[in-house]
Amino acid sequence: MDQYAQRLFEMKLADIYKRTEWLHYEISLEGFINLFPVEIRKGKPVRPDRPGEIDLDRDTFLAVMVAFKQAYS
């Protein structure tokens, strides 16, 4: 796995967490980052699914998907 891309994705997730105030009341930063593990299948990263542990709004989840695409493309 590309460690640079992984770290970039985590940094982008941290930015999303800091911008989304209501998340601070629901989950920790480390917990938020752990909601989106990146799996590698056939040598390519697989986009993480919407977590079931916390109900993310559409805009927050779309921001996570954009961060994933930016980090791993």
C-alpha positions as CSV (number, residue, x, y, z in Angstrom):
1,M,0.0,0.0,0.0
2,D,1.2,3.5,-0.8
3,Q,2.0,5.0,2.6
4,Y,2.0,8.6,1.1
5,A,-1.6,8.1,-0.2
6,Q,-2.7,6.6,3.1
7,R,-1.3,9.5,5.1
8,L,-2.7,12.1,2.6
9,F,-6.2,10.4,3.0
10,E,-5.9,10.5,6.8
11,M,-4.9,14.2,6.7
12,K,-7.9,15.0,4.5
13,L,-10.2,13.1,6.9
14,A,-8.8,15.1,9.7
15,D,-9.6,18.3,7.8
16,I,-13.2,17.1,7.3
17,Y,-13.5,16.3,11.0
18,K,-12.3,19.7,12.0
19,R,-14.7,21.5,9.6
20,T,-17.7,19.4,10.8
21,E,-18.5,20.6,14.3
22,W,-21.2,18.1,15.1
23,L,-18.7,15.2,14.7
24,H,-16.8,16.4,17.7
25,Y,-19.8,15.4,19.9
26,E,-20.3,12.0,18.3
27,I,-16.8,10.6,17.8
28,S,-13.1,11.3,18.3
29,L,-10.8,12.2,15.4
30,E,-9.1,8.8,15.6
31,G,-12.4,7.0,15.6
32,F,-13.5,9.0,12.6
33,I,-10.4,8.1,10.7
34,N,-10.9,4.4,11.6
35,L,-14.4,4.5,10.1
36,F,-12.8,4.5,6.7
37,P,-10.3,1.7,6.3
38,V,-8.8,1.3,2.8
39,E,-8.7,-2.2,1.4
40,I,-6.5,-3.2,-1.5
41,R,-8.0,-5.7,-4.0
42,K,-6.2,-6.8,-7.1
43,G,-3.6,-4.1,-6.4
44,K,-6.0,-1.2,-6.3
45,P,-7.5,0.6,-3.4
46,V,-11.3,0.0,-2.9
47,R,-13.5,3.0,-2.0
48,P,-14.7,2.7,1.6
49,D,-18.4,2.1,2.3
50,R,-20.6,4.4,4.3
51,P,-20.1,3.4,8.0
52,G,-22.9,2.0,9.9
53,E,-21.6,3.1,13.3
54,I,-22.5,6.7,12.8
55,D,-25.1,8.4,10.7
56,L,-23.1,10.7,8.4
57,D,-24.9,13.3,6.4
58,R,-24.7,13.3,2.6
59,D,-22.3,16.3,2.4
60,T,-19.8,14.8,4.9
61,F,-19.8,11.4,3.2
62,L,-19.3,13.0,-0.2
63,A,-16.4,15.0,1.2
64,V,-14.9,11.7,2.4
65,M,-15.3,10.2,-1.1
66,V,-13.6,13.3,-2.7
67,A,-10.8,13.0,-0.3
68,F,-10.4,9.3,-1.1
69,K,-10.3,10.0,-4.8
70,Q,-7.8,12.9,-4.4
71,A,-5.5,10.7,-2.3
72,Y,-5.6,7.5,-4.4
73,S,-5.8,8.7,-8.0
